[in-house]
Amino acid sequence: MKKYFLTEITTKDKLIHQGIYFEPKEKSDIAMLWVHGLSGEFHSHITSIDAFASKGDDLGYGFAVFNTRGAKFIDGVQQQDASNPKGYIYIPGGAGNEIFEECIHDIDAGITFLTQQGYRKIILVGHSTGANKVCFYAGTVQDSRVIGVILNSPISDRLEKTKKEIAETLPLMKQKILEGKGDELLFGYSHFPMTAKRYLSLYEIGSKEDVFDYGDEKPKLIAFSNITKPLYVILGEKDEHADRPLIDIKKVFDAHTTSKNYTSIIVPNALHGFDGMEQKLAKLVGEWYYRLL
């Protein structure tokens, strides 16, 4: 059983996120920051965390994962507030309330935590919608601390829904926003309640969250194409959230990369969460990490 440190980070906009940190027996100057997916939590993938930690012990990298402001479906997130006797207040959080672009604050705080532990080089690992966030961060923020990017199961949330369903719902959501009701929770439009603003973020073509537009007639993958650092795309052959064959998705990623150190792979028989194949995932990442050194 691995030893983990329970810890917290505070973002630049004063949100407090809980998480865990693993330190290898022989510490190098490299660490990995795992960013969880839509409505996930820092402890959502314990088997994956254990697998990555074991590989970290072998290779010397540190490893950390924290809640984001989009953890859980609906939640209250602590925000520092000196005027409150407790030192914090609660603000609306969870996947249904999340403002996607603010993910840069969560990722920045996680990176800062790891650099405070003595690591100088950080590899970002985003899973599912966490891959959207990592892609957005790496493609829009010039961060010299980041030396590599791993996108694990980078599947579009928008393309999971039918065009008909989105076309029928978007006008309603836009009307809600015009009426000043964009932050009210709505039920029945997804598998969890969400605001009209969040619906547009997830499902409108060209939103900032729509970084994986591989299903469009003319894909742009703007943030992805801006990533010039070492980049690894890992797809599961049997990803249950994919709307098309994984080979077709891989081809679009391959065609839009500008990284000179780029690798992509489709892992046979792997599901979206790599359930039961966590050791395989960690092994693939470890091999890529070793080549990166």
N, C-alpha and C positions, 0 to 999 in steps of 0.2 A: 504494500500500500504506500502510495506517495504522500509526502508531507507538503501541505499547501499552507500559505499564509493568507488569512482573511484580511482584506484591506479595503480602503476607500480611496476614491479620487474626487477632486472638485474641479469642475469645468470653469472656463473663463466667464461663463454666465452664471456661475455659482451653484450649479446643480451638483448634488452629491450622489455618487454611484458606488454601489458595493461590488466587490469582485474578489478573485483569488489570484495569487501569484505563486509560481513555482520557480525555485532556484536550483540549478544543477549542482552536483558535487564539485565539478571543476568548471568554474564560471569563465565564459569567454566575454567578448564585448558585444555580442549579438543577442537579441531577444526577439521573440515573436509576440505580437498582440493579436488575439483572436477577437473578431467582431461578430456577435451572434446575429441570427436572422430575425425575421418579422415576428414580434411578440415573444421572442426567446428571452432567456435570462442567462446570467453567467454560469449557472450550474445546469443548463439545459442539456448539455452533451458531455456528461461525466466520463463516459467511455472514450470519447474523442480526446478530452482533456488529459485523461490518464495515458492514452497512447502517445500524445504529443509530449507529455512530460517525460515519459520513459525514453523517447527518442532524444529529448533535450538532455537527459542525463548522459546518453551515449555521445552526443555531439557537442555538448557544452553551451547550448543556448538556453536563455531564460524564457519563461512563458507566462502570459497573464491574460485574463479575460474579465471584463467588467460588464455590469448592466449598462444599457444605454437608456436614453430618455424614452425609447420605444419598447422597453422591456414589459412583458405581459400584455394582455389585450387592453385593459384599462387599469390605470394605477395612479396613485399620487406619488410624485417625486419630490424629495427634499430639496429645498433651495435655501442656501445660507441667507439669513436675515438678522442683522445685529439688533434690530428693534424688538425682536421677539425674545422673551426670556429663555427659550430653548436654544436660540441661536439659529433657528431655521423655521421655514413654513413649508406647506405642501402646495404644489402646483399640479394642474392636470398633466398626466403622463400616460404612458402606454402606447401601443401601436395605433390605437384609434385616435389619439390626440397629437401624434408626433408631427413635427415640422421637419421634413426630411433634410433640408439644407443645414439644419443645426447639428447634424451628425458630425460635422467637422470639429465641433467643440468637444464631443465625447471622445473622438479618436485622438485629438490633440492631447487631451488630459491623460489618456492611457499611455501615449508615447512619452509624455513628460514624466509620468510615474516610473516607467522603465528606465529612462535616462537618470532619474534620481537614484536608482538602484545600482548605477555604475555602467549601464550598457550605453554604448555610443552609436550602435547601428540597430535599426529596428526593421523587422519584416512584418508587414501587415497581412493578416489572413482573414478574409471575409467569407462567411458562409451564407448562402442564400441571399436574402435581402441585405445581410451584412456585406456581401460582395458588391451590391449596389453602392453601399456607403463607402467601402474601401476604394472602389473604382472612382467614385465622385471625389473623394479626398485626394487620392493620388493624381487624379487628372486635373484638379483645380488649385490645389495648394502646393506651393513649392517648399517642400520640407526636406532639408538636407539630412535630417536624422533617419529618414526612410531609405533603405537600400534595396528593398525588394517588395513585390506585391504578389499575393496569391489569391486568386478568385476561385472559391470552391462552390460548385453548383450555382453559377451565375445565371439564373433563370429569370426571365421577365415576369413580374407580377401582372402587368397589363395583358400580356398575351395568353394568360391562363383563362381570362374571361372572353366570352364571345363578343365580336364587334357589335352585334345587335344589342346585347345587354348594356354595353357601355354607351352606345349611341342613344339608347332610351333613357339612361340614367344621368348622363352628364348635364343636360339642360336643367334638370331638377336641382342638381347640386350647385350649378352656377346661379340659379335663381335664389337658392338659400343664401348664398354668399352675398348677392346683391341686396337681400333683405336684412343683412346684418346677422344672419344666423349660421355663418360659416363655421363657428366653433361649437355648435350644439351637436350632441351625439345623436346619431341616427341608427336605427336598427333594421336589419333585413336586407342590407345591400352587400353583405359579405358574411364570412363566418364569425365575425366579431363586430361590435358596434364601432362606428367611426364618424368623424366629422365630415362635413361636405368638403372642407379644404383637404382633408386627408384622402378622400376618395379621388379628387382631382389629381393629387400628387401621385397616387398609385396607378391610376388608370387613364389619365389624359395623355395623348400623344404629345411628345415634346416637353413634358414636365421635367424638372431637374432630376426627379427620381427615375425617369424613363431612360436610364443609361444603357440598357440592353435592348435596343430596338432592332434586333437581328431579324425580326419577322416582317419588317416593313419592306415595301417595294424597293426603296433606296435607303438602306440602313446608314446611319451616321456614326453611331458609337463615339460621340464626340469626346467624352471624358476618357473612355478607353483608349482612343487614338492619341490622347495627350500623354499617356504614360510611357515614358522613355526608359525608365528604370527596369531592371530585371523583372520579368512578369511570367507567371505560371497560371494557366487556366486548367482547372480540373473539373471534368464533367462525368456524371454517372450515366452509364449506358441505359439504365432503366429508370431514369429520373421521372417520377410520377407526376411532376408538375410541368414537364416540357410539353409544348403543344405540337412538336414536330420532331423528326429523327435528330438525335444528338449530333450526328455527323454534319447535318445541315447547319446547326448552330455553330459548331466548331469551325466550319469553313468561313463563316462571316467574321468570327473573332480573328481567325488567321489572316484574313484579307485586310483587316483594319488596324493591325498592330503596327506601331512604329518603334517598338522596343527592339534593340539589337541583340538582346538576350531574352528570347521569347520561347516558351514551351507550352504546348497544349496537349491534353490527353483525354481520351474517353476510357473510363475504367469499366471493364466488362462486368455486367451484372450488378453494378452499384446503383442504389437508390439515391434519392435527393439528399438524405441525411447520412448516407454511407453506413446505414444501420448494419451491424455485424461485420463491417469492413473497416472499422476504425484503425486497426493496426496497419492495414494495407494503405490507407490514406496517409498515416503518419510516416510510413516507410517511403512512400513516393515523395512526400515533402522533405524528408531527411535526405534522400538522394539528390533532390534539387538543391537543397541547402549546401550539401557537400560540394557540389559543382560550382556553387556561387562563391565559395571561399577562395 
